[in-house]
Amino acid sequence: MGLEQVVFIADYPFPKGMSITQRQRLISKGLVENGIKTTILCLKALERPPFENIEDKGYFQGAYFEYTPGTTIRPESFIKRRWLELKGIIVAIFKLISLKKNGETFCIYLSSAMVMNISLTGLIFRTLAKLLNVPLIVEIVERPWSLKDKPSYLERKISPIVGATGVIVITDYLYNWVLAESKRISKQLSPLYIPTMVDIREQSNGYSPVMVDAPKVLFAGSPLYKETIRFLLNSMEYVLKQYPNCQLILTGWAKTDPQGLWIESVKIEQSLKDNIIFAGYLPRNDLLELFKECNALLIPLFDDIRSKARFPIKLGEYLLSGRPVVTNDVGDIPKFLKTKLNAYICEPGDPKAYADLIIEALSDPTQANVIGQTGKDTALQCFDYSIWVKNLSMFIRYLI
C-alpha cells in the first residue's frame, strides 16, 4: 500500500487552460507538496488551434496527468469525437479498477463541471466509487444543477451530492446549501470551504498601466457568461461618454471558438466596434502581464443564485496583479473586499453605477493604484493556495 492518492476525473484541459484548470493546478500542486500522490485523468480531447496541450500524458509540478482518449486534439469528425469520449470514459474506469485491485489507497475527485450539469459521465463515476468502496469528493464552485432556473426532471430528482463522501465548496452560500441538502437527503456531510486561490509566487512585481487618455479595462472569462458580457457592453456606453478612447479587452476564448460568435453581432449593434478588443485565448504568462497593463480589471456579478454561488476563480489573479478590481456586492465578495479600500464595489445590476466606478478608477490613477496594491495585499494574505490545500490534504486523509 503506497501513499494516499487522489484521482481527479476532469472534463477540462490540463495543465494549460482557463480558470478551472488553474484551480486544478493549484490543488494538485498543493497536494503533492503535502505528500499526497495526485493523478488527473482528462476524459476529453478538447484542444483546438492554437494547441496548448500537446502531450497526452506526463507530469506537471509533481502531478501525473493523462488524457484517457489517448490524444489531446479534438477531431473534426462528430463520430470520432463521440468515440474518443467513450474511449476516455472506459480507459478511466479500468484505471480506477486497476488501482483498487493493486491495493492502492485512493479517493475519486469529481470536477465541478459534473455538478453544474447532470451528466451520464458524472453518474458513472459516482456509481463506480460506490462499487469500488472508495471515497468520492465532489467539488462545487458554481451553481449546482438542482438550483438552475429550470432544472430537468432528473436534475430535480437526483441530488448534486449523491454518492459523495466529502464536498468542497467555494462560497458560504454553497456551504450552507450543502448542509441543508445533506439534511434533506438524510446524509451526514460537513463540507470544506476553499475560496478562490492564487500562487503568490507566480506573478512578478510592478505594473505599467497605460495613460488615462487611452485607458484599457479588461474582462477575462468564458463567452458562456453572456449576461456578464452584455452588462459590460452596456456599462461601456457610459464610460465612453467621458473616455471615448477607452478600450474594453475581452479575453478567455479562442477567436475560432463558435461559442463566442454571438458577441460579434452584439458589439456591432451597440456601435462599440473601435473600443472592443478581442484578444483571443492568451498563453498564461501573456495574460498575467496584460492584467498589469490595464487601468482596471472587471468582474461583474448579479443578484441571482448563480452569482451568489460563485466566487470567481479569476478574482484572485486579478487582485494579485496589483491593478484595481471593479465588481459587485454579491456573495462572498464583502467577506474579503471593501469598496474604495481594496476594490471598487457597487450594488449589482446597475450598468451606470458600475460604469461610474470604472470612470472613478480612470479619473484618479493615484487612488486606483493604492486600491490595487491593497487588493494585492488581500490576495497575498487570504488566497495563498498553500494554506487552503493544507486543509484539503488533512480532509482527504481523514476521508481515506
Secondary structure, DSSP 8 states (H G I E B T S, - for coil): --S-EEEEEESS-SSS-SHHHHHHHHHHHHHHHTT-EEEEEE-S--B-SS-----SEEEETTEEEEETTS-SB--SSHHHHHHHHHHHHHHHHHHHHHHHHTT--EEEEE-THHHHS--HHHHHHHHHHHHHT--EEEEE-S--GGGSSS--HHHHHS-TTTT-SEEEESSHHHHHHHHHHHHHTT-----EE----B-TTTS-S------TTS-EEEEES-TT-HHHHHHHHHHHHHHHHH-TT-EEEEESS-TT-GGGHHHHHHHHHTT-GGGEEEEES--HHHHHHHHHHSSEEE----SSHHHHH---HHHHHHHHTTS-EEEES-TTHHHH--BTTTBEEE-TT-HHHHHHHHHHHHH-HHHHHHHHHHHHHHHHHH-BHHHHHHHHHHHHHHH-
